[in-house]
Amino acid sequence: MSRSARTVLAAATVAAVALPLATTAAHAQDSRASAAAPYAGLPSGTKQAKTLVIGIDGATFDTFSRADVPRLKQLMAEGLTARSNLYADPMAPTVSGAGWSSIATGVWPDKHNVKDNNFTNPNYGQYPDYATRLETADPAASTLVVGTWSPIPQTVFGAKTDLRIAGGNDAGTTAKAVDYLANGNPDSTFVHLDEVDGAGHGSGSSSDAYLKALHTADAQVGRMLDAVTSRPTYADEDWLVVVTADHGHTPTGGHGGNSPLERGTFVIAKGKGFAPGSVRHDVKITDIAPTVLRHEGVAADPAWNLDGTAIGELKPDAFDTLRGSLRGPVDETKLPADAKGWTNTPPEGWSIDNSKMPSGGVTEWRGWAFATDEFWSNAERGQGRETNVRARDVFAVADSDEWDDKAHAAGQFDSTLISPAYRLNGASKATVSYATDYRVDGPQTGDVHVSYDGGAPQPVKSYRSNANTVERLELAVPAGAKSARLSFRYTGTNSAFWTVDQVAFAQPAPPSQLAVASLSADTNLLGRPGSDSPWKVTAHAVVRTAQGKPVKGADVTAELTAGGTVQRLTGATKKDGSVTFRATVPRGVATAALAVTEVRYQDLAYHGELDPVRTLDLARPTGPKG
């Protein structure tokens, strides 16, 4: 949708929403005195945790350094700053509908299905906005959305939101948001400012008009922040403040394409857990929704299949440790000479097998490499690399297409990325997960294998068609295996690429080992002394887990060896983990040996005991005479 069409649509809704922009001091005091009372149509919130997300449409982060934006820079100094890149075609163009839907839902356009500003067939039923999820989890929560661009309150955020308002213009949006933040009691507030984007369309991100619009938006952000801190209950509240953008702009104006300025976006966050002045490279705009939900006490359900992760739960992976050692371009001359974003040196524990790679080709991509999105996707734009949105920070990439752009010896691209050896814990299953973008454009293969204890590789997953997802694969671990190693082999002839990131190998908690904590026996003479009566042996054992807890209902097998004869004794443990065995031994035998040989309890097995063998002196009974 064009800028003019967006402006008309927003303006058309102003008359339909009339709200008080100012209140008397007495009215404000009465409002604060009654925490449960609604304020101007907004139910009063119930949470100490409060969230304010401000979206500045079309704000190009790279212009902040030369813009007069003191409040935004103060937020950056007081909290977290994370720059990242959006998708581009063929996933979706860099437009507002796709961008704000990604921010609100926590998933990328290939899931929420908003590819333009017409919202033709959105998949909000499966992937609703975070205010809807918050209301579903806790209907008592107070949710507010105020937006200058009317699709924000009308379409992107759903009807479960308590109050959705079109602001008309940024001044109106700011005034309404300030009023509710200062005098109402929303738990979660989303505010959309639109006029920076208008300046970008009108004159481009390099213009003075664009910088002036950023300055104006900065002041409006400041008014909202001041409304929050002016709340009489502010000291008792836990506020999370986030500022973000849906896309950037070209220097001459416009967006929708795949240039770095159009794709560049950001997350600025202030609140508990965000170190002042901190910078991260692994945060995406899809992380905002789960971060808000987590702050409001709603854990993301894995069944939601979100692409985003609450920022506090993000953990760097082994590939991210390479950021400080990334190199500048060698053969990729289209990139700036000072750009640093690739290496072919793997992190500790990882390795690359290039024994089947022909010599030559583009240096950066000869075999598996490790790169940032800024470096890799901009090496050759418009070939689908912009779809690699599920990778974070530094990722592994095999790119036969780009490697083939320089002469090389005969043969195809053939390289294998090999993981460290993951230590196994005895569980019969394991889960492998990784983010991947596999794109086909010619003859190519992608195969994942696992090798146990250095044995022959076993297939885990094969790729022969496009796949852009986070894989979660279950492995059946052979009994007794001590280690597992993954390998990712890619072959291609001037074809496309394969990216892999966030590789994780996990197992369920290991089975609790069962141990025989004690083993004892009494020997009694059956009959009178001097007769040929047999010895009676009564054995006692106690079975516990490795954590020391008694095990009820375990099947215990013991062996009593005497005079060359072996007796097999069985029993089941009681509530306290104890079991008793009884046997007889011929009178003429002087000694006997007693040992527990097996304990079985559900899927758990006995691995040892504290007193493995008891030798019994039958000549000296320990119990009373028979």
C-alpha positions as CSV (number, residue, x, y, z in Angstrom):
1,M,0.0,0.0,0.0
2,S,1.4,3.4,-0.9
3,R,2.1,6.1,1.7
4,S,-0.8,8.3,0.5
5,A,-3.3,5.4,0.9
6,R,-2.0,4.6,4.3
7,T,-2.4,8.2,5.4
8,V,-6.0,8.4,4.2
9,L,-6.9,5.1,5.9
10,A,-5.5,6.4,9.2
11,A,-7.2,9.7,8.9
12,A,-10.6,8.1,8.2
13,T,-10.6,6.5,11.6
14,V,-10.0,9.6,13.7
15,A,-13.6,10.7,13.9
16,A,-14.7,7.2,15.0
17,V,-12.5,7.3,18.2
18,A,-12.9,10.2,20.5
19,L,-11.0,10.1,23.8
20,P,-10.1,12.6,26.4
21,L,-6.6,14.0,25.9
22,A,-6.5,15.8,29.2
23,T,-7.9,15.2,32.6
24,T,-8.3,17.3,35.6
25,A,-6.0,16.7,38.6
26,A,-9.0,15.6,40.6
27,H,-10.0,13.1,38.0
28,A,-6.5,11.7,37.9
29,Q,-6.4,11.4,41.6
30,D,-9.7,9.6,41.8
31,S,-8.5,7.2,39.1
32,R,-5.4,6.4,41.0
33,A,-7.3,5.9,44.2
34,S,-9.4,3.2,42.7
35,A,-7.0,0.7,41.1
36,A,-9.8,-1.5,39.9
37,A,-11.8,1.2,38.1
38,P,-11.6,1.4,34.3
39,Y,-10.1,4.5,32.8
40,A,-11.8,5.9,29.7
41,G,-12.7,2.5,28.5
42,L,-9.5,0.7,29.5
43,P,-9.9,-1.9,32.3
44,S,-7.5,-1.4,35.2
45,G,-4.5,-3.7,35.1
46,T,-3.7,-6.4,37.7
47,K,0.0,-6.9,37.3
48,Q,3.1,-5.4,38.9
49,A,4.9,-6.2,35.6
50,K,4.2,-3.6,33.0
51,T,5.3,-3.4,29.4
52,L,5.5,-0.5,26.9
53,V,6.5,-1.4,23.3
54,I,7.0,1.6,21.0
55,G,7.3,1.1,17.2
56,I,8.8,3.8,15.0
57,D,7.7,3.0,11.5
58,G,10.5,3.2,9.0
59,A,13.2,4.2,11.5
60,T,16.6,3.4,10.0
61,F,18.9,2.5,12.8
62,D,22.1,3.5,10.9
63,T,20.8,7.1,10.9
64,F,20.7,7.3,14.7
65,S,24.4,8.2,15.0
66,R,23.8,11.5,13.1
67,A,20.3,12.2,14.3
68,D,19.3,14.3,17.3
69,V,17.6,11.6,19.3
70,P,18.6,12.1,23.0
71,R,15.9,10.0,24.5
72,L,16.6,7.0,22.3
73,K,20.3,7.3,23.0
74,Q,19.6,7.5,26.7
75,L,17.5,4.3,26.5
76,M,20.4,2.6,24.7
77,A,22.8,3.7,27.4
78,E,20.5,2.4,30.1
79,G,19.6,-0.9,28.5
80,L,20.2,-3.3,25.6
81,T,20.8,-2.4,21.9
82,A,20.5,-5.1,19.3
83,R,20.7,-4.5,15.5
84,S,19.5,-7.3,13.1
85,N,18.3,-7.8,9.6
86,L,14.9,-8.5,8.2
87,Y,14.0,-11.0,5.5
88,A,13.5,-9.8,1.9
89,D,11.9,-11.4,-1.2
90,P,11.1,-14.2,-1.8
91,M,10.0,-14.5,1.9
92,A,8.4,-11.1,1.9
93,P,9.3,-7.5,0.9
94,T,10.5,-5.2,3.6
95,V,7.1,-3.5,4.1
96,S,5.0,-2.5,7.2
97,G,2.4,-5.3,7.1
98,A,5.0,-8.0,7.2
99,G,7.3,-6.2,9.7
100,W,4.7,-5.3,12.3
101,S,3.1,-8.7,12.0
102,S,6.5,-10.3,12.8
103,I,6.9,-8.1,15.8
104,A,3.4,-8.7,17.2
105,T,3.2,-12.4,16.6
106,G,6.8,-13.6,17.2
107,V,7.0,-15.5,13.9
108,W,8.3,-14.7,10.4
109,P,6.2,-14.0,7.3
110,D,6.3,-17.6,6.1
111,K,4.2,-18.4,9.1
112,H,2.0,-15.4,9.7
113,N,1.5,-15.1,6.0
114,V,1.4,-11.3,5.8
115,K,3.4,-10.5,2.7
116,D,2.2,-6.9,1.9
117,N,0.1,-4.1,3.3
118,N,-3.2,-5.6,2.1
119,F,-3.4,-8.3,4.7
120,T,-5.0,-10.6,2.1
121,N,-4.9,-13.9,4.0
122,P,-3.2,-13.5,7.4
123,N,-2.6,-16.6,9.5
124,Y,-3.4,-14.8,12.7
125,G,-5.6,-17.7,13.8
126,Q,-2.6,-19.9,14.3
127,Y,-0.2,-17.1,15.1
128,P,-2.0,-14.4,17.0
129,D,-0.5,-11.2,18.4
130,Y,1.0,-11.2,21.9
131,A,-1.8,-9.1,23.4
132,T,-4.3,-11.8,22.3
133,R,-2.1,-14.5,23.9
134,L,-1.8,-12.4,27.0
135,E,-5.6,-12.0,27.3
136,T,-6.1,-15.7,26.5
137,A,-3.8,-16.7,29.3
138,D,-5.0,-14.0,31.8
139,P,-8.3,-12.3,30.9
140,A,-7.7,-9.9,33.8
141,A,-4.7,-8.4,32.1
142,S,-5.2,-4.9,30.7
143,T,-4.0,-4.5,27.1
144,L,-3.9,-1.3,25.1
145,V,-2.9,-0.6,21.5
146,V,-2.6,2.9,20.1
147,G,-1.5,3.3,16.5
148,T,-1.3,6.0,13.8
149,W,-1.5,3.5,11.0
150,S,-4.9,2.1,11.5
151,P,-4.1,-1.5,10.5
152,I,-2.1,-1.7,13.7
153,P,-5.1,-1.5,16.1
154,Q,-7.7,-2.8,13.5
155,T,-5.9,-5.8,12.1
156,V,-2.5,-6.7,13.5
157,F,-3.7,-6.7,17.1
158,G,-6.8,-8.8,17.6
159,A,-10.2,-8.2,19.1
160,K,-9.3,-9.7,22.5
161,T,-7.1,-6.6,23.1
162,D,-9.0,-4.6,25.7
163,L,-8.7,-1.2,23.9
164,R,-7.5,-0.5,20.4
165,I,-7.3,3.1,19.2
166,A,-6.3,4.8,16.0
167,G,-4.4,8.0,16.8
168,G,-4.9,9.8,13.6
169,N,-1.4,11.2,13.5
170,D,1.6,10.8,15.7
171,A,0.7,13.8,17.8
172,G,-2.7,12.3,18.5
173,T,-1.2,8.8,19.1
174,T,1.3,10.2,21.5
175,A,-1.3,12.2,23.4
176,K,-3.6,9.2,23.8
177,A,-0.8,6.9,24.9
178,V,0.5,9.5,27.4
179,D,-2.9,9.9,28.9
180,Y,-3.5,6.2,29.4
181,L,0.0,5.6,30.7
182,A,-0.2,8.4,33.2
183,N,-3.8,8.1,34.4
184,G,-4.9,4.6,33.5
185,N,-3.4,1.3,34.5
186,P,-2.5,-0.8,31.4
187,D,-0.4,-3.9,31.9
188,S,0.7,-4.1,28.3
189,T,0.8,-1.1,25.9
190,F,1.8,-1.0,22.2
191,V,2.2,2.3,20.5
192,H,2.9,2.9,16.8
193,L,4.3,6.1,15.4
194,D,4.2,6.5,11.6
195,E,5.6,9.8,10.5
196,V,9.2,8.9,10.3
197,D,8.2,6.5,7.6
198,G,6.3,9.3,5.8
199,A,9.5,11.4,5.8
200,G,11.4,8.4,4.4
201,H,9.0,8.0,1.6
202,G,9.1,11.8,0.9
203,S,12.8,12.5,0.9
204,G,14.8,9.4,2.0
205,S,16.8,8.5,5.0
206,S,19.7,10.7,4.1
207,S,17.6,13.9,4.1
208,D,17.3,16.6,6.7
209,A,13.5,16.1,6.8
210,Y,14.0,12.5,7.8
211,L,16.4,13.4,10.6
212,K,13.9,16.1,11.7
213,A,11.1,13.4,11.8
214,L,13.4,11.2,13.9
215,H,13.9,14.1,16.3
216,T,10.2,14.6,16.6
217,A,9.6,10.9,17.2
218,D,12.3,10.9,19.8
219,A,10.6,13.7,21.7
220,Q,7.3,11.7,21.5
221,V,9.0,8.6,22.9
222,G,10.3,10.8,25.7
223,R,6.8,12.0,26.6
224,M,5.7,8.4,26.9
225,L,8.7,7.5,29.0
226,D,8.0,10.5,31.3
227,A,4.3,9.4,31.6
228,V,5.5,6.0,32.8
229,T,8.0,7.4,35.4
230,S,5.4,10.0,36.6
231,R,3.0,7.3,37.7
232,P,2.5,7.4,41.5
233,T,2.8,3.6,41.5
234,Y,5.9,3.6,39.3
235,A,8.3,2.7,42.2
236,D,6.3,-0.4,42.9
237,E,6.1,-1.5,39.3
238,D,8.4,-3.6,37.1
239,W,8.6,-1.9,33.7
240,L,9.9,-3.3,30.5
241,V,10.3,-0.7,27.7
242,V,11.1,-1.8,24.1
243,V,11.6,0.4,21.1
244,T,11.8,-1.1,17.6
245,A,11.1,-0.6,13.9
246,D,9.4,-2.6,11.1
247,H,12.0,-1.8,8.4
248,G,14.4,0.9,7.2
249,H,14.6,3.2,4.2
250,T,16.8,3.8,1.3
251,P,18.8,7.1,1.3
252,T,16.7,8.5,-1.5
253,G,13.4,7.2,-0.2
254,G,11.3,4.0,-0.1
255,H,11.6,0.5,1.1
256,G,10.5,-3.0,0.2
257,G,13.8,-4.2,-1.3
258,N,16.8,-6.1,0.0
259,S,19.4,-3.4,0.6
260,P,21.1,-3.2,4.0
261,L,19.4,0.0,5.0
262,E,15.9,-1.4,4.1
263,R,16.5,-4.7,5.9
264,G,18.1,-3.2,8.9
265,T,16.1,-3.1,12.1
266,F,16.7,-3.0,15.8
267,V,15.5,-3.8,19.4
268,I,16.2,-1.4,22.2
269,A,15.1,-2.7,25.6
270,K,15.3,-1.4,29.1
271,G,14.3,-3.3,32.2
272,K,15.5,-5.8,34.7
273,G,18.0,-8.2,33.2
274,F,19.3,-5.8,30.6
275,A,22.7,-4.5,31.4
276,P,23.2,-0.7,30.8
277,G,25.0,-0.1,27.5
278,S,24.9,-3.8,26.5
279,V,25.0,-4.8,22.9
280,R,23.9,-8.1,21.4
281,H,24.0,-9.6,17.9
282,D,21.6,-12.5,18.3
283,V,18.3,-10.6,19.1
284,K,15.6,-10.4,16.4
285,I,12.3,-8.5,16.2
286,T,10.4,-11.8,16.6
287,D,11.9,-12.0,20.1
288,I,9.8,-9.0,21.2
289,A,6.5,-10.9,21.6
290,P,7.8,-13.8,23.7
291,T,9.9,-11.3,25.8
292,V,6.7,-9.3,26.6
293,L,4.8,-12.5,27.4
294,R,7.6,-13.7,29.7
295,H,7.7,-10.4,31.4
296,E,4.0,-10.6,32.0
297,G,4.2,-14.1,33.4
298,V,3.2,-16.1,30.4
299,A,5.6,-18.8,29.3
300,A,5.7,-19.5,25.5
301,D,4.2,-22.9,24.8
302,P,6.3,-25.0,22.4
303,A,3.1,-25.9,20.6
304,W,2.9,-22.2,19.5
305,N,5.9,-22.8,17.3
306,L,7.2,-19.3,17.7
307,D,10.3,-18.2,15.9
308,G,11.2,-15.8,18.6
309,T,12.6,-16.5,22.1
310,A,12.4,-14.3,25.2
311,I,15.6,-12.3,25.2
312,G,16.5,-13.5,28.7
313,E,16.5,-17.1,27.5
314,L,18.7,-16.6,24.5
315,K,22.1,-18.3,24.8
316,P,25.0,-17.8,22.4
317,D,26.2,-21.0,20.6
318,A,29.7,-22.1,19.7
319,F,29.6,-20.4,16.3
320,D,29.0,-17.0,18.0
321,T,32.3,-17.2,19.8
322,L,33.9,-16.6,16.4
323,R,32.7,-13.1,16.0
324,G,35.9,-11.5,17.4
325,S,38.0,-13.4,14.9
326,L,36.0,-12.8,11.7
327,R,37.9,-11.7,8.6
328,G,37.4,-9.2,5.9
329,P,36.7,-9.9,2.2
330,V,39.2,-11.7,0.0
331,D,37.4,-12.5,-3.2
332,E,34.1,-10.9,-2.4
333,T,35.0,-7.5,-3.8
334,K,31.4,-6.2,-3.8
335,L,31.6,-5.9,0.0
336,P,33.3,-2.9,1.7
337,A,37.0,-3.6,2.3
338,D,36.6,-3.1,6.0
339,A,33.7,-5.5,6.4
340,K,34.5,-8.3,8.7
341,G,32.1,-11.2,8.7
342,W,33.5,-14.7,7.8
343,T,36.1,-17.3,8.8
344,N,36.8,-20.9,7.8
345,T,38.3,-21.6,11.2
346,P,35.7,-23.6,13.2
347,P,35.1,-23.1,16.9
348,E,36.7,-25.4,19.5
349,G,35.6,-29.0,19.1
350,W,34.2,-28.5,15.6
351,S,36.0,-29.4,12.4
352,I,35.5,-29.2,8.6
353,D,36.4,-32.0,6.2
354,N,37.3,-30.5,2.8
355,S,39.2,-33.5,1.6
356,K,36.7,-33.9,-1.3
357,M,36.7,-30.2,-2.2
358,P,38.4,-29.1,-5.5
359,S,41.0,-26.5,-5.2
360,G,40.2,-22.9,-6.1
361,G,36.9,-21.2,-6.1
362,V,35.9,-18.2,-4.1
363,T,38.1,-18.2,-1.0
364,E,35.4,-17.2,1.5
365,W,33.1,-20.1,0.6
366,R,35.5,-23.0,-0.1
367,G,33.8,-25.6,2.0
368,W,31.8,-24.8,5.1
369,A,32.4,-21.4,6.5
370,F,31.1,-19.3,9.4
371,A,29.6,-15.9,8.6
372,T,27.3,-13.1,9.7
373,D,24.2,-12.2,7.8
374,E,25.5,-8.7,7.0
375,F,28.5,-10.3,5.2
376,W,27.0,-13.3,3.6
377,S,23.7,-12.0,2.3
378,N,25.2,-8.8,1.0
379,A,27.9,-10.7,-0.9
380,E,25.3,-11.3,-3.6
381,R,21.8,-9.9,-3.0
382,G,18.6,-11.2,-4.5
383,Q,19.4,-14.9,-4.5
384,G,17.4,-16.0,-1.5
385,R,20.1,-15.5,1.2
386,E,17.8,-12.9,2.8
387,T,15.5,-15.7,3.9
388,N,18.0,-17.0,6.5
389,V,16.2,-15.2,9.3
390,R,16.2,-18.1,11.8
391,A,20.0,-18.0,12.1
392,R,21.4,-15.8,14.8
393,D,24.7,-13.9,15.0
394,V,27.4,-16.2,13.5
395,F,26.2,-19.3,11.6
396,A,27.7,-22.0,9.5
397,V,27.1,-21.8,5.7
398,A,27.9,-24.0,2.7
399,D,27.4,-21.9,-0.5
400,S,28.2,-23.8,-3.6
401,D,26.7,-21.1,-5.8
402,E,28.9,-18.3,-4.5
403,W,32.0,-20.6,-4.4
404,D,31.5,-21.4,-8.0
405,D,31.8,-17.8,-9.1
406,K,35.6,-18.2,-9.3
407,A,37.5,-20.7,-11.3
408,H,38.4,-24.0,-9.6
409,A,39.6,-27.5,-10.3
410,A,37.2,-30.0,-11.7
411,G,34.6,-31.4,-9.4
412,Q,31.7,-30.3,-7.3
413,F,31.4,-28.6,-3.9
414,D,31.7,-31.4,-1.3
415,S,32.3,-30.4,2.3
416,T,31.3,-31.8,5.7
417,L,30.9,-29.9,8.9
418,I,31.6,-32.1,12.0
419,S,30.4,-31.5,15.5
420,P,32.3,-32.1,18.7
421,A,31.7,-35.5,20.4
422,Y,28.7,-35.2,22.6
423,R,28.9,-37.2,25.8
424,L,26.0,-39.6,26.3
425,N,24.5,-40.2,29.7
426,G,23.0,-43.7,29.3
427,A,19.5,-42.6,28.2
428,S,18.1,-44.5,25.2
429,K,17.1,-41.4,23.3
430,A,18.6,-38.1,22.3
431,T,17.3,-35.0,20.5
432,V,19.2,-33.0,17.9
433,S,18.0,-29.5,17.1
434,Y,19.3,-26.8,14.8
435,A,18.1,-23.8,12.7
436,T,18.5,-24.4,9.0
437,D,17.9,-22.7,5.7
438,Y,18.4,-25.2,2.8
439,R,17.7,-23.7,-0.6
440,V,17.8,-25.6,-3.9
441,D,19.0,-24.2,-7.2
442,G,20.6,-27.0,-9.1
443,P,22.1,-30.5,-8.4
444,Q,22.9,-30.6,-4.7
445,T,22.5,-32.7,-1.5
446,G,22.4,-32.1,2.2
447,D,22.7,-34.9,4.7
448,V,22.9,-35.1,8.4
449,H,24.6,-38.2,10.0
450,V,25.4,-39.3,13.5
451,S,28.3,-41.5,14.6
452,Y,28.4,-43.3,17.9
453,D,31.7,-44.0,19.6
454,G,33.5,-43.3,16.3
455,G,31.5,-45.9,14.4
456,A,30.0,-45.8,10.9
457,P,27.8,-42.7,10.3
458,Q,24.1,-43.3,10.4
459,P,21.6,-41.1,8.5
460,V,19.5,-38.7,10.5
461,K,18.1,-36.3,7.9
462,S,18.4,-35.7,4.2
463,Y,17.5,-32.5,2.3
464,R,16.5,-32.5,-1.3
465,S,14.0,-29.6,-1.4
466,N,13.8,-26.2,0.2
467,A,13.6,-26.1,4.0
468,N,13.6,-23.1,6.3
469,T,12.9,-24.1,9.8
470,V,14.2,-25.2,13.2
471,E,14.7,-28.9,13.1
472,R,14.0,-31.1,16.2
473,L,15.0,-34.7,15.4
474,E,14.8,-37.7,17.8
475,L,17.6,-40.3,17.8
476,A,17.6,-43.8,19.2
477,V,20.8,-44.2,21.1
478,P,22.4,-47.7,21.1
479,A,22.8,-49.3,24.5
480,G,26.2,-48.7,26.0
481,A,27.2,-45.9,23.6
482,K,29.4,-43.3,25.3
483,S,29.5,-40.5,22.7
484,A,27.8,-39.2,19.6
485,R,29.1,-36.9,16.8
486,L,27.0,-35.1,14.1
487,S,28.1,-34.4,10.6
488,F,26.5,-32.1,8.0
489,R,27.6,-33.0,4.4
490,Y,26.7,-30.7,1.5
491,T,27.4,-31.2,-2.1
492,G,26.4,-29.0,-5.0
493,T,27.2,-28.0,-8.6
494,N,26.7,-24.2,-8.9
495,S,23.6,-24.7,-6.9
496,A,22.3,-22.8,-3.9
497,F,23.2,-23.0,-0.2
498,W,22.7,-24.6,3.2
499,T,23.0,-22.8,6.6
500,V,23.1,-24.4,10.0
501,D,23.0,-22.7,13.4
502,Q,22.2,-23.2,17.1
503,V,23.1,-26.9,16.9
504,A,22.1,-28.6,20.2
505,F,22.4,-32.2,21.3
506,A,20.3,-33.1,24.3
507,Q,19.2,-36.2,26.2
508,P,16.5,-36.7,28.9
509,A,17.7,-37.1,32.4
510,P,19.8,-40.2,32.7
511,P,18.2,-43.2,34.4
512,S,18.7,-43.2,38.1
513,Q,21.2,-45.9,38.8
514,L,19.9,-48.5,41.3
515,A,22.4,-49.6,44.0
516,V,22.2,-52.2,46.7
517,A,22.9,-50.0,49.7
518,S,23.4,-52.9,52.1
519,L,23.6,-56.6,52.1
520,S,23.6,-58.9,55.2
521,A,22.7,-62.5,56.1
522,D,21.9,-64.6,59.2
523,T,22.8,-68.3,59.3
524,N,20.9,-70.6,61.6
525,L,21.2,-74.4,62.2
526,L,18.0,-76.2,61.5
527,G,17.6,-79.0,64.0
528,R,19.9,-80.1,66.8
529,P,23.7,-79.6,66.8
530,G,25.6,-82.6,65.7
531,S,22.9,-83.7,63.3
532,D,23.0,-83.5,59.5
533,S,20.4,-80.7,59.5
534,P,21.0,-78.0,56.9
535,W,22.0,-74.4,57.5
536,K,19.2,-71.8,57.1
537,V,20.4,-68.6,55.4
538,T,18.3,-65.4,55.7
539,A,19.7,-62.6,53.5
540,H,18.6,-58.9,53.6
541,A,19.2,-56.2,51.1
542,V,18.2,-52.6,50.7
543,V,17.9,-51.0,47.2
544,R,18.1,-47.3,46.7
545,T,18.5,-44.9,43.7
546,A,21.8,-43.1,43.1
547,Q,20.1,-40.2,44.9
548,G,19.6,-42.3,48.0
549,K,15.9,-42.8,47.7
550,P,14.4,-46.3,48.6
551,V,12.9,-48.1,45.6
552,K,9.6,-49.9,46.1
553,G,8.7,-52.8,43.8
554,A,12.1,-53.6,42.3
555,D,12.8,-57.2,41.3
556,V,16.0,-58.4,42.9
557,T,17.9,-61.4,42.0
558,A,20.7,-62.9,44.2
559,E,22.9,-65.9,44.1
560,L,24.0,-68.1,47.0
561,T,27.0,-70.3,46.2
562,A,27.8,-73.1,48.6
563,G,29.5,-76.5,48.1
564,G,29.7,-76.0,44.3
565,T,26.0,-75.4,44.1
566,V,24.4,-72.1,43.0
567,Q,21.0,-71.2,44.3
568,R,19.1,-68.4,42.5
569,L,17.1,-66.3,45.0
570,T,14.5,-63.7,43.9
571,G,12.3,-61.2,45.7
572,A,10.7,-57.7,45.4
573,T,11.6,-54.7,47.5
574,K,9.1,-53.3,50.0
575,K,8.2,-49.6,50.5
576,D,11.5,-49.0,52.4
577,G,13.5,-50.6,49.6
578,S,14.2,-53.8,51.6
579,V,14.0,-57.3,50.3
580,T,14.5,-60.7,52.1
581,F,15.8,-64.0,50.7
582,R,15.7,-67.4,52.4
583,A,17.7,-70.5,51.4
584,T,19.2,-73.6,52.9
585,V,22.7,-75.0,52.7
586,P,23.8,-78.6,53.5
587,R,25.3,-79.1,57.0
588,G,28.7,-80.2,55.8
589,V,29.4,-76.9,54.0
590,A,31.7,-74.6,55.9
591,T,31.3,-71.3,54.0
592,A,29.0,-69.8,51.4
593,A,29.1,-66.7,49.2
594,L,26.1,-64.4,48.7
595,A,25.9,-61.7,45.9
596,V,23.1,-59.6,44.4
597,T,23.4,-60.1,40.6
598,E,20.5,-58.0,39.2
599,V,18.0,-55.4,40.1
600,R,15.2,-54.4,37.7
601,Y,12.8,-51.5,38.2
602,Q,10.8,-50.3,35.2
603,D,13.5,-49.0,32.7
604,L,16.2,-48.8,35.3
605,A,18.9,-51.3,35.9
606,Y,21.2,-52.2,38.8
607,H,24.8,-51.0,38.3
608,G,26.6,-52.0,41.5
609,E,26.4,-52.2,45.2
610,L,28.3,-51.1,48.2
611,D,29.0,-54.6,49.5
612,P,29.3,-56.7,46.4
613,V,29.8,-60.2,48.0
614,R,29.1,-61.5,51.5
615,T,31.1,-64.6,52.6
616,L,29.2,-66.5,55.2
617,D,31.0,-68.7,57.8
618,L,28.4,-71.4,58.3
619,A,30.4,-72.9,61.2
620,R,29.5,-69.8,63.2
621,P,25.8,-69.2,63.1
622,T,24.7,-65.6,63.6
623,G,21.1,-66.4,64.5
624,P,19.6,-68.5,67.2
625,K,20.0,-72.3,67.1
626,G,17.1,-74.2,65.6
